[in-house]
Amino acid sequence: MAPFLKPLLRIAQTVFVLFLFYFAFRLFHYHLDLVTFPYSNTLREGAMMTSTDALVKGLNPYAMSLQPRYMNQYGIIYPLLVWPWAKIFGTTILIHRIVTAFFILASCSLIFLVLKKMSVSIVLNIWAVLMLYSSLMYPGTSTPTIDPGATGMFFFLLTIFIPWACKYSYQSLMLSVLFGVIAFYSKVYDFLGALIMLSYLFLFISRIKGLFYGFFLLSLFAISIMVVNQILPAYFDNCFFASANMAPAWMSVERLHEQIRIYTGLHQWTLLLVGAFILGYLIKNFQSLLKKTPHTVKEFRFPLVLYAGICSAFVLYMSLGRHSGAMLWYFFQLFSPFLLISAVWLFNRSSLWPFLCVPFLIYNLHVITADQNYKCFNKSIPGWQEISTAISQHQHILNSPLIAPLMIEQNKDIVDDGQAEYFLPGGQRNYWMKGWLKEDERVYIQQMLFFDGIRHKVENKEYDLIILQPSLLPLGVGDDIRKYYKFEGQILLYAPQDRRPYALTVWKPL
């Protein structure tokens, strides 16, 4: 290296460090505002809180008798982890968001440790962590809210990286299986980590270890299914069959293309740098690559991070990326860790990376954090305080999912936690399931009892307050509400992480 380049590289690194401090402070401030906002950040934050509240009260959140009022299609692990804290401090919005924040930071810390083990420069390491951190809090996504996405992601990453860090020892493979099963019960799609590890062992490590992993995974998974189905009767109806039956209706190629376009736009400078570095490597080593012998190629082990990234990209393209109800969080949780690890490992191979990369990396971090507006977390925002007061003054409320968290905090019984509309498909056995699985008739009975109960209470004016979105008025009782209740007006409530207001209609008995 030319002597005059050394001071330039030091200056570039110093500038980079200063910008990283700025972005770290900005992100932490945004995250703190998000966690401490005392009202709903998204429409359906109440769904996970109902499960936690049931556990605190000694109820089974997946008891069929509590469905679909306690419907939760996201899994039991997150509520179980919140449970002891909620038992001590109450089932509050803040406690749930703190647990979510812990798993976001734990996932970022895990990536930091992986990059440290790969001997990546500490500055590049921190940049990758901040990129992931900003992704997991990106506006419009559910990950930083009361949601199990960050929890599932943490166990997904553990499933993959623990064997890698321990040189695929049998003990680490057993831990990986355990975390893979826990990931499944956090969010079903995070079971992908175990499938990645299973296939990687077979293809690149050892067929014996692959067989061991597969047998242990199958055994533990089968036992867990029997135990969970026995203890939590509605679990698989809610968490597996409901999503499996609704998935085809949710699939949209247009949504896939939209998410790919936005995701590549958010990472375009990183992707351009990766392309430039790969091209430079190929040009520089063209002759030596041609001289590779078949024996050398045979000894080459495909990198786990690259393999995991390809597998995740395939699943996103074929399935999860087409989900019309999702916006980027599957990409951020399943693909970003592997993209960022691969990128900074590649940059770190050049001693000139500070000179070549710093401006682009700083700008990319700016691009992905540019939409974070602190004003959206104004705790004095109109409407919320009025609704909170109204809830405290009434006992029996037919509620919108948006106000469910406030009702749970005030120890009021909720009617709709935001997932009730997905309950009925959980009883169906469609597509590939139809031939060998019996439909769960209990679901149809509970659905009928649920709406009959609402209709009966409306007709008898047992609800002393109704607060619903206009689109949810036809819950089978829209006409009855108009007949027995007086329309008091409409109120707009802003949900910061959704980046949109929701119109709620207020009704009181005639």
N, C-alpha and C positions, 0 to 999 in steps of 0.2 A: 504494500500500500504506500502510495506517495505520501511523504511527510506532511505536505500542506493539507491533505484531506483529513488528517486526524482532528485538528481543531474544528473543522467544519462539521464533522460527524458528532463531535461533543456538543457543539452549538445546536445542531438539529435534535439531538436527544434531549437536551435541556428544554428547548421549546416544546418538544413533544410531552415531556413530563409536566410542564406548566399547564398545557391544555388538558392533560388527563386529570389533573387536580381540579380544574374548572368543571369539566364534565362530570366527574365523580360527585362534586358538591351539588351540582345542578340535579343530577339523577337522584341523589339521596334526599334532597329537599322535596322533589316531586313525589318520591315514594312515601316520605313522611306525611305529606299532605293527603295522599291517596289513602293511606292506612287510617289516619285520624279523622277523615271526613265522617261526620256522625250519622249520615243517612245512606241510602242505597246508592252504590256506584253504578250498578247495572240493574236490569229489570228483574233478574231471577236470583239474586244473592240469597234469598230466603230459603232456597231449596236445601242447601247443605245445613243451614241453621236448624231446620226442622228435625233433621236426624240427630244432631247434637242435643237439641232440646229434649227429644224423646229419651236419649240415653241418660241425661241428667235427671229426668223425672222417673227413671226406672222402667221405661217402656221399651218395647222392641220396635225400632223404626221401620222394620220390614214385616211387621205383623200384618196379615191380610186385612184384619179388622180396621187398621188405621189408614188403609189405602182408599182413594188416591190422595187423601189430604196430606199424607206424609211421603208422597211419591218422590223418589230420589233415584235418578238413573245413573248417577256418577260413582257409586261405590261407597264402601263402609270405612275404609282406612282413614280418610281425612277426618270424618266425625269422631272416630275413635281416638285420634291423636289430639283433637281439640277438647274432648270430653273431660279429662282431669282438670284442665285449666278452667273450663266453663263451670265445673263443679265448685271450684274455689272462687272464681271472680264473676260468675254469672254467664248466661248464654248471650253474649253481647256481640255486636258488630266488630268492635275493636279486637276482642280476643281472637276471633276467627281470622281477621286480616293479619294480625301479628303472626299467627301460625303459618299463614300463606307466605308472609314476608320471610320467615325463617327458612322455608324450603326454597324460595327464590335465591336467597343468599347462600344456602347450603349447596345448591346446584352450581352457582357461580364459583364457590370455593372449590368444589370438586374439579371443575375445569381448570382452575388455577393450579391445583396440585398435579393434574395430568400434564399440563404444559411445563411445570417445574421439573417433573420427572423426565420430560423430553428435552430438558436443558435449553428451553427457549428463553430468550432475553426477558428479564423481569418487566421491562417497559412494554414490549410486545405482548407479554402475558397479560398485563393489566389492561391494555387496549382491548384484547379479545374478551376479557371478563366484562369490561364496561359495555362492549357491543352486545354481549348476551344479556346483561342486566337491563339495558335499555330496551331490548327486544321483548323481554318478559314483562315489561311495564308499558308496552306500546299502546297508545290510546285506541280504543275500540276492541281491545282483546280482553278476554276474561281471566287470564292467568293471574294478575295481581289482586283479584277480587276474592270474594268468599267462594272459592272454587278449588277443586282438587288437582288442577292441572300441574301446578308447581310440585306438589307432593308426588304425583305419579312420575313426573319427569325426573325427580331426584332418584327414585328407585329404578327407573329405566336406565339412567346413567350408571348407577352402581352395578346393575346387572351386567353391563358391558365392560366397565373399567376395572372392577375388582379382579377378575381373572387375568386381565392384561397386566395389571400392576404386580400380580403375584406369580407371573410366568405360568399361568394356567395349571396351578397345582390343584389336586383333587379337593382340598379344603376350600380353595377359592371358588371352585366350580359349584360346590354345595351351597356356599353363600350366595353365589350368583342365582342359582335356582330359587332359593328362598326369597331373594329380593325381586326376582322376576314374577313370582306368584303374588307377592305383596303389591307390585306394580299393577298387576291385573285387577286386584281388588281396590286399587286407587282409581284408575281409569282403564277400561278394557284395552284400549289401543296401546298402552304402555307395555303390554305383554310382548310387543314387538322386540324388546330388548332381549328376552330369553330366546326368541326364534333366531335373532341375529347371531347370538352367541352359539347356539346349537349348530347352525349351518356353518359358521366360521370354524368351529372345532373340527367338523367333518372334512371340510374342504382344505384347511390349511395347517391344522395343528396335529391332530391324531384321531384316527377313527375309533380307537379304543376309548379315548376321552370323550369323543362325541357320543358314543353309545352309552357311556356312563352318565353323561349329562342328560341325554334324552330319556333314559330309564328313570333317573331320579326326578326329572322334571315331570314326566308323565305320572309317576307314582304320587308325588306330592300334590300335583294339580288335581288328580282324581280324588284323592282323600279330601282336599280342601273343598271341592265341589259338593261332595256328600255331606260334609260337616256344615258348610254354609247353608245348603239347601234345607237341612234339618233345623238349624237354629234360626235362620232368617227366611221364612216361607215365601215372601214375595221378592226375594233378592234378584233371582235370575229373570223373572218376569220384568222387573223394573230396569235392571242394569244390562241385560244382554238381549232378551227377545224384543223389547220395545225398540231399541236402536236398530237391531237387525231387520225388523219388519218395516221400519220407517226409512231406512237408509236409501232404498231405490228412489223414493219420492224426493229425497233431499239432494240427490246427485245432479250436478250441473256442470257441463263442460265449460260454459261461460264463466262460472265461478272459479273454476280451476285456472283458466287463462287470466282472469282478473287478479287472482292471488299471485300467480307467477310474475305477472307484470309489476305489481306493487313490490313484491319481495325482491326481485332483481333490481328495481329502481332504488330500493333502500340499501342495497349492497353493491351497487354498480361499480364503485371505485375499488372495492375489495376484489370483486370478480375480475375487473380489468387488470389489476395488479397480478392476480394469480395467473391469468392468461399470459401476461407479459413474461413473468418469471418462468413459466413452463416452456414458452417458446424460446426464451434465452437459454434455458438448460438444454433443450433439444439441439439448438444450433451449436452450442459450445461442445456438447458431448456426442455429436452425430457419429463421428468416426468410431469412438469407443463403443457406442451402442450397436453398430453394425458388426463389431468383432465379438459380441456376446456369444458364447457357445451354448448349445442346448443344455449342457450340464449346469451352466451358470443360471440359465433361465429356470431350470427345474428347482434349483435351490432357493429361488426368490420366494419370499413369503409376502403375500399381498397384505398391506397395512390394514389393521383392524379398523382404524378411524375412517379410512377411505371406504372400506367395505361396508361399514355401518351407515355411512353417509349415502352410499349408492342404494342400499336396501331401504333406507328411510325415504329417499327420493322416489323410489319405485312405488312404495305404498302411498305416498302423497299423490303421485300422478294417477295411480289406478283407483284410489278410493278416497282417502281423507281430504285431499286437496279439492275434491269436487263437492264437498259438503256445503250446501247453500246457506247453512246457519252459522258457519264458522268464518272468521276473517283473520287469517295469518297465524293463529296461535299453534296450529299443528305444525306449520313450517318452523316457527320459532322454537318449539319444544323438541321436535324430532330431528330437524335437519341442521339448524344453526350451530349447535355445539360442534358437530363434525366439520362443518364448513370453516368455522373460525379456527379450530385446532389445526386443520390442514393448512389454512392460509398462513398463520403466523409461523408454523413450522417451516413452511416453504420460504417465507421472507427471511427468517433467521439464518438460513443457509448462506446468505450473502453478507459479507462483512460491511457492505455499503448500504445495507437496508435503511439506516436512518436518512441517508441522503436521497435514496430512491423512493422511499415509501411515506415518510412522515407527512408531507402536505396532503396526500390522498387519504391517509388514514384519519387525520384530523377532520378533513372535510366529510368523510363517510360517517364519522361519529356525530358530526353536526347534523347531517341529513336525517339520521335515524332518531335524533332527539328534538328536531325542529318543531314538531307538533305538540310538544308538551307545554301546556299553557296553565300556569299556576292559578290564574283567575277562575278556572273551572271548578276549583275546590273552595269557593267562597262559602264559608259555613253559615253566613247570614243570607243565603240565597232565598228569594221569596218562595213561599208555598210550603216548604218543608216544616218549618216551625209550627205553622198553622195546622198542618196535618197531624204532627206529633201531638199537639194539644188536643185536637179532636179525638184522636185515638185514646188518649188518657181519660177523656170524659165519657166514653162509651164502653160498654162491656161486650156486647155481641155484635161483631162486625163481619159483613161479607166483603172480603178484601180483594184488592188487586195484588198480584205478586210483588209489585214495586214497594208496597208498604209492609209486606210480611216481616222483614227484619225488625222494624220498629215495634210491631205487635209482639213479636217474640221477646224482645227486650223488656216490654211492659207486661209480660206474662199473660198475654191475651191469646185465646185460641184462634188459630188461623183456619181458613177454609181452603185457600189455594196458595200453594208455595211456589207456583210457577211451572211445576212439572205435571200437574193433574191432567193436562190435555194430552200427555203422552202415555197415560196409563193403559188405555184400552188396547193399543197394539201389542202390549206386553203379553196378553193372553193368547194371541194368535200364533199359529205355527205355519208360516207361509214359506214359499219357495222351496229351498232344499230341505227344510225341516218338516214339511207337510207329511211325508210318507212314513216317518218313523217316530214322531213325537206327538203326543196328545195335547190338544189345546187346553188351556187352564180356564175352566168355566168359572172359577172363583172370581176372576177378574171381571167378567161380565156382570156377575151378581153384585160385586162391590161398586162397579160403575153405576149400575141402576140405583142402588141404595143411596149412593152419594148424591146424585142429582134429585132423586125423590126427596131426600132429606132437605136439600136446599129449597126446593119448591114448597115443601110443607112449611118451612120456617118463614119463607117470604109471604105465603098466604096468611099465616098467623101473625105476621109482623113481629117475629121474634128477634129479627135483626134490628137493633136500634140505630144502626148506621150502615150504609152501603157505599163503598168507594171502589169503583171499577173503571177500567178503561172502556171507552165506548165499544171497542171491537169485542170485548168480552161480555157485554150485556146479554147476548143471545145464549148464554150458558144453559139453554133449555128453559130459562125462566125470565127472559127479557120482557115478555108481555106482562107477566105477573108483577115484575118490579114496577113497571109503568102503571099498573092497575092499583097496587097497594102502597106505593111510595111516591113521595113528592120530590121532584127534581130541584135540588138546592143550588145547582151551578156546576161549573167546570173549573178545575184548577190545573195549572201546568207545573210539573215537578221535573227538575233537571237532574239527569243521571250523568255525572262527570265522565266516568270511564266509557260509557256508551256514546258520549258526546252528542246527546240529544235529549230533548224534553219529552215527557209523556203526559198526555192529557187524561185526567181522571175526572169522572163524573161523580157527584156526591148526591145521595138520596137519603131521605128520612121518612119514617112512617107517616101516612096521612092521618 
